[in-house]
Amino acid sequence: AQTVTQSQPEMSVQEAETVTLSCTYDTSESDYYLFWYKQPPSRQMILVIRQEAYKQQNATENRFSVNFQKAAKSFSLKISDSQLGDAAMYFCAYRVNDMRFGAGTRLTVKP
Amino acid sequence: SQTIHQWPATLVQPVGSPLSLECTVEGTSNPNLYWYRQAAGRGLQLLFYSVGIGQISSEVPQNLSASRPQDRQFILSSKKLLLSDSGFYLCAWSVNPGQGGTEAFFGQGTRLTVV
């Protein structure tokens, strides 16, 4: 079974600084999709960024970028110029058919 | 545009009572449908996944069940709730990967408290 591991239960970053959230996954598939979702206190799940495994180029969405290392099965999220509104739970997810999530990382942004 | 509706938003039920949570999707056909549970401060646990009417896979053997009576309707049920069923339940939909879909779209969630 596919598993997704987020080894950082909590992370903290100073406003305007950069933070990296880690994610590893276990799979025997070669084609799959990876995602980072944000869950603010409202608990609404918001897609932050996605990566197709067949693409070697790392995905970027404004201040959010990923470091996708397929051989190492690693998929980290970098948030640049952190803002107070970035404070939330962040979930890494993996999909071939259904979608599996990691345990999440709670990000705190200090003013 | 596609939308997903999940209700109720909050529910308090006594132990041993039945449960029915409903989720509907608009604006798309033959979606993949999901039910997840999130314990307090924890990740999302996949409970049920459906690729079509009558096609439901269960990830966690427990006293919960799911049904898909219509293409865009997904129902989570229990005959007798346990205290351990308390949590935040999320419904989601996605396009089949073979049709070019990737991400899942989530409902607002249901906070269930079993007392």
Boltz contact constraints between the chains, C-beta under 6 A:
constraints:
  - contact:
      token1: [A, 33]
      token2: [B, 102]
      max_distance: 6.0
  - contact:
      token1: [A, 35]
      token2: [B, 103]
      max_distance: 6.0
  - contact:
      token1: [A, 43]
      token2: [B, 109]
      max_distance: 6.0
  - contact:
      token1: [A, 45]
      token2: [B, 106]
      max_distance: 6.0
  - contact:
      token1: [A, 47]
      token2: [B, 103]
      max_distance: 6.0
  - contact:
      token1: [A, 50]
      token2: [B, 102]
      max_distance: 6.0
  - contact:
      token1: [A, 50]
      token2: [B, 103]
      max_distance: 6.0
  - contact:
      token1: [A, 98]
      token2: [B, 49]
      max_distance: 6.0
  - contact:
      token1: [A, 99]
      token2: [B, 104]
      max_distance: 6.0
  - contact:
      token1: [A, 101]
      token2: [B, 43]
      max_distance: 6.0
  - contact:
      token1: [A, 101]
      token2: [B, 44]
      max_distance: 6.0
  - contact:
      token1: [A, 102]
      token2: [B, 43]
      max_distance: 6.0
  - contact:
      token1: [A, 103]
      token2: [B, 43]
      max_distance: 6.0
  - contact:
      token1: [A, 104]
      token2: [B, 43]
      max_distance: 6.0
